[in-house]
Amino acid sequence: MEISEKGPLHTLSAQNRLAEALQKPPVEPAGLHDRGAEKDMVSLTQSGLDFKTAAQQSHSLPEIREDRVNQIKRQLEAGTYRVKVHRVAVRMIEETQENNQVLAHIDTNS
């Protein structure tokens, strides 16, 4: 059984890659310090720092929410699981609109 729900957490892998990139020390050309060059400084806004913290904390979250999977399994076995058809329909419409926007963007850039 696979539970796949698109939502705000769907983009966590991209956020995790960004957070990992922010954690890596910058690569400097060999001998840069020998010439007395100044280092560039980067400072993040508060929202950038918040994002970095959230991305780091997301690494500690389990990839599969076992509690939720077990809850749905129990509901399926008991016959009490109900699909929220309105939610499914809304998501299908939203995804179709997103796909249409991507296709329109591709068509205009060809």
Phi, psi and omega in degrees: 000133179237131177250114183235113181231123179277139179187196183300333181276355181299335184262016183297326181298321177293320179294322179295319178297321178295315180297319178296321179295325179290334183278337184286138178291146180293147178271127181248143177299148181299138176080008182297317181288336181294333182269001177076022181289148178278151177273145172283146180245141177235134175232140181265147174290170179299320179293326176294318177295320178298318179297316180299316179297315180297319180296320178295320180291331181294338178295335182275351180282143178290147179291325179243128179275089185304322180298317180291319178299314180296322179298314181292323177301315179298318179295320179296315180296324181275350181077020182254359180287130180236131177281134178273088189299325179297317180296319178296315181297316179299316181294323178296318179294315179299316181294322177297318178297318178298315179298319179296322178294318179296314180296321179295321178294319179294318181297323182281340180263001181279000000 
